[in-house]
Amino acid sequence: MGIALGPNRYGKAETRVVRVTRDGDVHRVKDLNVSVALSGDMTEVHLRGDNAAVLPTDTQKNTVFALARKHGIASAEEFALLLARHFTGSQPTIRTARVSVEEYAWDRIPVTGHSFVRRGQEVRTARVVHSEEGAHVVSGVRDLTVLNSTGSEFRGYIRDEYTTLPEAADRILATDVHAEWRHLTPEGDWDASYAEVRRILLETFAGTYSRSLQQTLYAMGRRVLEERPEICEVRLAMPNKHHFVVDLEPFGMDNPNEVFFAADRPYGLIEGTVLRDDAPAAEEAWQ
């Protein structure tokens, strides 16, 4: 029986770096959580414990801080590209670098130029995979919580002996949007692109009369591709945050779709990909 080493990578996960840019009394904060994963000539370290090809994970952590100081952080995508290119360009044993970034947004409190409040719970994400074949950039957002209090129904589904769910002609539709989108090239105005995709996702969710969450998901991804030519593929995961009408009859009260029980689990999870028919294959960008 033959045994061989399969695909592998290693790196430093979740290096939290906060970069403050000071322009006189007005400051700007970038708050990132950076994870690095490297792969390449790593056979000897796995089979024989020979570390000659290994860049220590502690060095990777230090590199995050050093490049944040040296170059600043223009955007999550730009910083991820900077790191990935550094690791593959400076280390001959490193063939591929994957850098994943979460960005936590802070809004300025207008009383001063240096006071901030954390913005909601949504998290901006970016992932860069850089190798000899080129670079792939995937941007995203997660925990973007949205709700339509009407304009949604769910009817006409399969019914069998275990079905108890009543059809709904007017229901609350709520979800936490987790979306990622792949760029055609590793160049772009990342902040502007992110802001526009976020706007499109929100506007499409709000403006789509929904007969199913699947329909809404597809409409959101499709509109991103229609309006943003720099993007070739969108992947979405959207849990259905169920809201059930509470039965108030035991208390002698009616409930005309006004009082709901918000159930956190179990929940339906709707996932889907929308892509241009000419989108180049790049599955490694999603790994």
Salt bridges, closest charged atoms under 4 A:
ASP31 OD1 - ARG16 NE 2.67
ASP41 OD2 - ARG95 NH2 2.87
GLU44 OE2 - ARG48 NH1 3.07
ASP58 OD1 - LYS61 NZ 2.88
GLU77 OE1 - ARG124 NH2 2.71
GLU102 OE2 - ARG142 NH1 2.64
GLU103 OE2 - LYS30 NZ 3.07
GLU103 OE1 - ARG124 NH1 3.98
ASP107 OD1 - ARG119 NH2 2.70
GLU122 OE1 - ARG198 NH2 2.76
ASP143 OD2 - ARG142 NE 3.40
GLU153 OE1 - ARG155 NH2 3.34
ASP176 OD2 - LYS241 NZ 3.30
GLU180 OE2 - ARG127 NH1 2.94
ASP191 OD1 - ARG124 NH1 2.97
GLU196 OE1 - ARG199 NH2 2.72
GLU203 OE1 - ARG199 NH1 2.92
GLU203 OE1 - ARG223 NH2 2.93
GLU226 OE2 - ARG222 NE 2.92
GLU227 OE1 - ARG199 NH2 3.54
GLU227 OE2 - ARG223 NE 2.58
GLU230 OE2 - ARG228 NE 3.02
GLU233 OE1 - ARG182 NH2 2.69
GLU233 OE2 - ARG235 NE 2.98
ASP264 OD2 - ARG265 NE 3.71
ASP278 OD1 - ARG276 NE 3.03
GLU283 OE1 - ARG235 NH2 3.09
GLU284 OE2 - HIS136 NE2 2.97
